[in-house]
Amino acid sequence: VQLQASGGGLVQAGGSLRLSCLASGVIYSINAVGWYRQAPGKQREFVAQISSSGDRSNYADTVKGRFTISKDKARNTVYLQMNSLKPDDTAEYFCNADTWSGTSWGQGTQVTVSS
């Protein structure tokens, strides 16, 4: 499975961005797709995850109520809608896929939130 993340950018605090994660390859082997982020000097942390069926999702406490993960099965794409962004949300965001054969990671997309 190959993943391509996009949609990052520079936004003011309180603003919104939508990230996209396009999957290709052995799509049917995907169990779940997640978003993680890594700020400079910090460890990569979990943000959100959605099941392959799209009926189950979970979020880190730090983003609950502000971020929404969703999927468009026809487009093989998982989205992360980020609202009410804060400077602390500044990080490189990565999507990953939990598959039958292990975990696949895409390249990151940078999100910068200015105060």
C-alpha positions as CSV (number, residue, x, y, z in Angstrom):
1,V,0.0,0.0,0.0
2,Q,1.3,3.4,-0.9
3,L,0.1,6.6,0.8
4,Q,0.3,10.2,-0.4
5,A,-0.6,13.0,2.1
6,S,-1.4,16.5,1.0
7,G,-3.2,19.6,2.1
8,G,-0.8,21.1,4.6
9,G,0.0,24.8,4.7
10,L,0.2,28.0,6.8
11,V,-2.9,29.1,8.6
12,Q,-3.7,31.6,11.4
13,A,-4.8,30.4,14.8
14,G,-8.5,29.6,14.7
15,G,-8.4,28.7,11.0
16,S,-9.1,25.4,9.3
17,L,-7.3,23.0,7.0
18,R,-8.2,19.7,5.4
19,L,-5.6,17.1,4.9
20,S,-5.9,14.3,2.4
21,C,-4.4,10.8,2.3
22,L,-4.6,9.0,-1.0
23,A,-4.1,5.3,-0.9
24,S,-3.0,3.1,-3.8
25,G,-1.9,-0.5,-4.2
26,V,-3.5,-3.4,-2.3
27,I,-6.4,-1.3,-0.9
28,Y,-8.4,-4.2,0.3
29,S,-5.7,-5.2,2.7
30,I,-6.1,-2.0,4.7
31,N,-7.7,-2.5,8.2
32,A,-7.5,1.2,9.3
33,V,-5.9,4.5,8.3
34,G,-4.6,6.9,10.8
35,W,-3.0,10.4,11.1
36,Y,0.0,11.1,13.2
37,R,2.0,14.3,13.7
38,Q,5.5,15.2,14.7
39,A,6.6,18.6,15.9
40,P,10.2,19.6,15.9
41,G,12.1,18.0,18.7
42,K,9.2,15.9,19.7
43,Q,8.1,12.3,19.2
44,R,5.6,11.4,16.6
45,E,2.1,11.2,18.2
46,F,-1.2,9.8,17.3
47,V,-3.9,12.1,16.0
48,A,-6.8,10.1,14.7
49,Q,-7.8,6.8,13.1
50,I,-10.7,5.4,11.0
51,S,-11.6,1.8,10.3
52,S,-11.6,0.5,6.8
53,S,-15.4,0.4,6.9
54,G,-15.5,4.0,8.1
55,D,-17.9,3.2,10.9
56,R,-15.3,3.5,13.7
57,S,-13.0,6.3,14.5
58,N,-11.0,7.5,17.5
59,Y,-9.1,10.7,18.3
60,A,-6.3,11.9,20.6
61,D,-7.7,14.0,23.4
62,T,-5.8,17.0,22.2
63,V,-7.8,17.2,19.0
64,K,-11.3,15.8,20.0
65,G,-14.0,18.2,19.0
66,R,-11.8,20.1,16.6
67,F,-10.6,17.5,14.1
68,T,-12.7,15.1,12.1
69,I,-11.5,12.0,10.2
70,S,-13.5,10.7,7.3
71,K,-13.1,8.6,4.2
72,D,-14.2,8.6,0.6
73,K,-14.2,5.0,-0.5
74,A,-14.7,5.8,-4.1
75,R,-11.6,8.0,-4.1
76,N,-9.5,5.8,-1.8
77,T,-8.9,8.9,0.2
78,V,-9.0,9.6,4.0
79,Y,-9.5,13.2,5.1
80,L,-8.6,15.0,8.3
81,Q,-10.6,18.1,8.7
82,M,-8.9,20.4,11.2
83,N,-10.9,23.3,12.7
84,S,-10.0,25.8,15.4
85,L,-6.4,25.3,14.8
86,K,-3.9,26.3,17.5
87,P,-0.2,27.0,17.3
88,D,0.4,23.8,19.2
89,D,-1.0,21.9,16.2
90,T,2.0,22.9,14.2
91,A,3.7,19.8,13.0
92,E,4.4,17.5,10.1
93,Y,1.4,15.3,9.6
94,F,1.7,11.7,8.4
95,C,-0.9,9.2,7.4
96,N,-0.4,5.5,7.9
97,A,-2.3,2.4,7.0
98,D,-2.6,-0.7,9.2
99,T,-2.6,-3.6,6.6
100,W,-2.6,-7.4,6.6
101,S,1.2,-7.3,6.0
102,G,2.1,-4.5,8.4
103,T,2.1,-0.7,8.6
104,S,2.7,1.6,5.7
105,W,3.6,5.3,6.0
106,G,3.2,8.1,3.6
107,Q,5.4,11.2,3.3
108,G,4.5,14.0,5.6
109,T,2.7,17.3,4.9
110,Q,3.6,20.4,7.0
111,V,1.0,22.3,8.9
112,T,2.0,25.6,10.5
113,V,-0.4,27.6,12.6
114,S,0.6,31.2,13.4
115,S,-0.5,33.0,16.5
